[in-house]
Amino acid sequence: MTASLEWDHGGETPVLQVVGRWTLDQPKPELSEVWRQGGRLPESLVVEVKVSAWDSSLLALLRRLQRLATEQQVVLNLQGLPDGVERLLEMADSPSTQAKAADKPVYGRVARLGLAALAVSTALNNACVFVGEVTQAIGRLFAGKTRMRINDFWLAFQQCGPGALPIVALIASLVGLILAFVGAAQLEAFGAQLYIANMVAIGMTREMGALMTAVIMAGRTGAAYAAEIGSMQANEEIDALKTFGFPPLEFLILPRLLALLLSMPILTVFADALGVFGGFVIGAGLFDISASQYLNQSLEMLSLTDFLIGLFKSLVFAVLIGLIGCYYGLSCGRNAQAVGQATTNAVVSIIVALVISDAVITLICTQLGI
C-alpha cells in the first residue's frame, strides 16, 4: 500500500490520516496541496498515523506538519505514533545546543597576575623548546642526518630571494630619497650639502638597509610562513607527516629558515646600493652634486665595519623572521580563524622583535665603539 494523506471531516474535528508505507522508496503526495484541501482549519487538528512501514520520511512529514500548524496557529494532536517516533520528534524539538555556558569565573587582582605570569611562563617554555628543537635539526643537518629536501630549500629561496627583489628595490630607493631629503634640509643651512652622501651611506649600511629589508620580509615572508604552516596544521597535514615518520621541523622549518639566512644578506646589500642611489638622485637633482663626488664621499665615509654590521643585523633578522613565523604556524589552531590570528600575531611579533634586536645591537656597537 503506497503512502497517502487523507482528510476525514466526519467528526467535529477534522482528522488528517497518514496511511500506507512511508518509506523513501514510495511515492508520496504533495503535503502543501493536501493541506490546502483541508480548507479553514479549527484551533485543534487531529493527525492519525496508521502506517504499515516507516523510516525518516515519516519523521520529515510530521516535522513539516508541525511547522505548517505553527504558522497557522493550529494545535496538532498526534495519535497512533509508532514506537520511537514520539521520542525522535522530542529530540528534534530540543536541540543539543541548549546547554547553558558556564559563567566566566571572576578573578581577583592577585589571581589575574598569577594567570598572566603562568601564560608568559608557558609561552617562554614553548618558545625555548621550539628553538632547541630547531637547533638540534640544524646540528643533524651539519652531520648529514637531516630529512630536508634540497628542492624545498631552492623553492623557498626563490620565494624569499628573487621574488622579493622588486618590493625591496622600491622601498630601499624611497628610503634613500627620504634620508637625503631630510638631511639636505638641515645641511643646506651650513652649506654642507656634500655630506648628504655621508649620512645616506652610513644610515643605509648600518641601519636602514637591513631594517627596512627585514620589515618587508616580515610582512611578505614571515606572514607567508605562518599562513602556510598554519593551514597545514588546520588541515592535519602536519599530523600526517608525523604519522609517516617525517619530522616537521626538518621537512618544513629547516628549508625556510636556511633560505632566509641566505637571501637576507643578499637583499640587504641590494637595498644598501639602491638606498645610496636614491640619495644620489636628491643630491644630483637638487644640489648639483656630481656622480664622482657623491661616490667618492660615500666610499671615504664607509668602512668594512659598517658594512659587516649591516650584514650581521640581516642574519639576526633572518633568524627572527624564520623562527617566529614558523613557530606561530606550528602553534596554530584547527580552523580558518586561527590561521588568520596566527598570521597577524606572527607579523606583529616579528616587527617588535626586529626593532628590539636592532636597538640592542646598536647599543652594543655604541658601547664597544664600533
N, C-alpha and C positions, 0 to 999 in steps of 0.2 A: 504494500500500500504506500503510495507516494505521500510526500509531505503536503499538508494543506492547512489553510486557515479559514474557519467558517464562523459566521455570526449566527447567534441564536437569540432572537428577540421575543421568544415565547413568554418569558417571565417578566417580572417587574424591572429587573436589572439586566441590561444586555450582557451576553456572555460571548466571549471570543474563544472558540475551541481550537486547540492546537492538536492535530491528529496526524497519524501516519509515521513514516520513518524520517526523522530529522537527522540525516547524516550528510556528509559532504558530497557523496556521490548521487544524491537525489535532487531532482529539480524542485525548486521552491517558488511559491507565489511571491509577488511583489508586495512587501509589507505596506508601503505608502498607499497603494491602491486599495488594499483590503481595509486599511484604517479609515480611508475616506468613505468607504461603503457603510461604515457604522453610523454615519450621519452625526446628529447632535448628541453628544455623549453626556450622561449624568455625571455627578461628582464622584461616583464609585463605579468601578468596572471589574467584572469577574473574568479571569483568564483560566480556563480549564485545560490542563495539559494531559492529553491521552495519547502518548506516543508509544510505539512498539520498539523503537530503537532510537538512540540519540548519541550525539557527540558534541563537539564545540559549536556546531551550527545552531543547536537549541539554545545554548548559552548566549550566542550572539543575538538571536531573535529576542530573547527575553530582555536583554540589555537595551536593545533598540525600543522595545515596547515601554520599558521604564522611562527612557528619555522622552518618547512621544507623550506619555502620560504626564510627565513633569512639565513639559512645555504647555500643555492644555489644562493643567491643574486638575488632573484626574487621578483618583486614588486607585491603584491596582490591587486586586485581591487574587493572588496566585494560588491555584488549587491543583492538587494532583501531581505535584512536582516529583520526579523520580528521585531515588536516593542519591544524595551528594550534590544535586543541582542547587538546592537552597543554600548549602554551605559555600559553594563556589560563588554564588551571587553575593553572599555576605562578604566574602573576601574581595570581590571586585568593588564593592561599595566602600570598603575601608582599606585604602592604600597603606602599604608598609611604611610610607614616608611620614606617618603621623607621629612618629616617636619624637618626643619633646627633646630639644637640645639641652644639654646640661648647662646650667648657669655658669658663666665665667667666674672663676674664683677671684676674690678681691684680696690683693696682697698689700701688705704694708710697705713702708719705705725700706726697711731692712731686708724684707723678702725680695723686693724688686731689685735691690742692689745685689743680693746673692744670686738671683736668677741671671742678671746681666753678667756678673763675673763668671758664672758657670757657662753661659753661652760663649763668652770670649775665650774661656779656657778650652772648651770643646773645639771651637774654630781653630785656635792655635795648634791644638793637638792634631787635628785632621790635616792642617797645612804642613806641619812638620813631618807627619807620616808620608804625605804625598811627596814632599821634597826628598825625603830619604829614599823612597822607592824609585824616584826618577834618578837620583844619584847612583843607586845600585844598577839601574838599567844602563846608565852611561858606562859604568865600570864593566858590565858584561859586554858592551859594545867594543871597548878597547881590548877586551880579552877574546873577542871574536866569537862570543857565545850568544849574541842577541838574535832575536827573531825578526828584526826590522827588514823590510823590503826596500831595496835601493830605488825601485821605481816610485814608491810612495815619497821618498825623500826628494827626488827630482821634480815630482809633480807639486809638492808643497813649496819647493824653492821657486818654481816658475810662477806660482800664485803670489807669493810674498816678495819676490825679487823683481823680475822684469815686468810683471803685471802691475807693480806699484810705481814704476818709474814716471808715468805721466803726471799723477797727482803729486808726487814728491817734487818733480821739476817745477810744477806750477807754484806750489806753496813756498818752496825754497827761494824761488825768484822773487816772489812778492815779499817775503820776509827780508831779503836783502835790500829791496827797494825801500821798505819801510824803515829799516835801520839807517840807511843812508839819508833818507829824507829827514828823519827826526834828528840825527846828528848834525846834518847840514844847517838846520835852523839855529843850532847853538854855536857851531864853529864859525859860521859866517860872520858873527859879531866880532870875532877876533882875527878875521882874515886867514883862518887856518882850514880852508875847505879841503886842502890836500889830505888832511888827516882823516877824512871820511874813509879812505881806504884802510887805514889802521883799525878804525872802530869796527867796520864791517868784517874785516878779515878775522880779527880776534873774536868778535861776537859770534860769527858763524862757526868757526872751527872749534871753539871751546864750549859753546853753549847751544846756540840756536839751531845749528845744523843737526846735531844728534837729537836734541829735544823735540824739535818740530817733526823730524822724521819718525821718532818714536810715537808721538801723539797721532800722527797719521796712521801708523801701523796698528796702534791700539784700536782705533775706530774701524780700521779695514780688516786687519788680520786677526787681532785678538778677539773681536766680536765674531768673526767667521769661525774661529776655532771653538769658541763657546757654543755657538749655534749648531755647528756640525756635530760635535761630540754630544751635546745635549740632545739633539734629535735622535742620535743613535742610542743614547741612554733611554729616551722615552719610548723608542720602538723596540727596546730589549735586544738591540743588535750587539751591544757590549756583553750582555749576558750570554748571547750565543757564541761570541768569541771565546769567553772563558770556558764555556761548555766544551768547545772543540780544542781547547788547550792552547789558545793564542793569548799571550799576556797583553792586555790592552795598553799598558804603558810602553811596551816595546813596539807594538804594532801600530799604535795611533799617536802617542805623545812624542816619542823619540824622533820620528822623521820631521814633525812640525817644529820641534824645538831646534834641531840641528839646522833646518832650513832658515829659521830666523837668525841663528847665530852666524850663518854665512852671508845672508843677504843684508843684514842691518849695517855692517861696516861699509859695504859697497854703496848702499843707498846714502849713507852719511857723507861719504866722500863726494858723491854726486851732488848732494844738497849743498855741501860747502862750496863747491865750484860754482854752482848756479847762484848761490847767495852772493858770492863775490862779484859775479857778473851782473846781478841785479843792482848792487851798489855802484858798479861802474856805469850803468845806464844813467843813474841820477848824477854821478859826478861828471860824466861827459855831457849829459844833456843840459844840466843847469849851471855848471861851473867850469866848463871847458877844460876839464882835466883829460889829458891825452891817455891813450891806452898804455903807452910805455911808462908814463909817470905813475899811473894807478897801479900797474902790475909791480913795478919796482918798489913802490911804497908798501904794498901788501907783503911782498916777499921779505923786505927788510924787517917788517914788524913781526912776521910769523916766525916760529921756531918749531923744531921737531917735537918739542914737549907739548906745545899747544895742539898740534895735530894728533899726537898719541892720546892726549887726554880726551879729545873728542871721540876717538875710536874706542877707548876704554868705556866711555859712557854708553856708546852704542851697543857694546857687548852686554853691559849690565842691563840696559833697557830691553834688549832682545830676550834675555833670560826672564825678566819680569813679565813681559808680554806673553811669552810662550807658556810659562808656568801658570800664571793667573788665568789666562784664557782657557787652558786645558783643565785646570782644577775646577773652575765653575761648570765646565761642560760635564765632567765626570760626576759632580755632585748635584746635577740637575734632577728635577723630579720626573714624573712619568706622564706629563701632559703638555699640551702646547703652551699653556700659560707659563708653566715652569721653565720652558725653553726661552721664552722671551724675557722672563725675570732673570734667568742666569746670564743671558747676553748683556742685559743692562747692568747687572752687578759686576760683570767682568770688565766692561768698559770703564765704569766709574772707578773700580778698584785699581785698574791698571794706570789710569791717569793720575790718581792720588799717589800711587807708588812711584811713578815716574818723577813727579815733582819733588817728593820727599827724598828719593835717592839722588836726584840731581843736586838738591840743596846740600845733602850730606857730603857728596863727592867734592862739590865746590868748596865747602867749608874746610874739608881735609886738605885740599890742594892749597888753599889760602894759608892755613896754619903751617904747612910744610914749605911754603914759599915757592911753589911751582905753578 
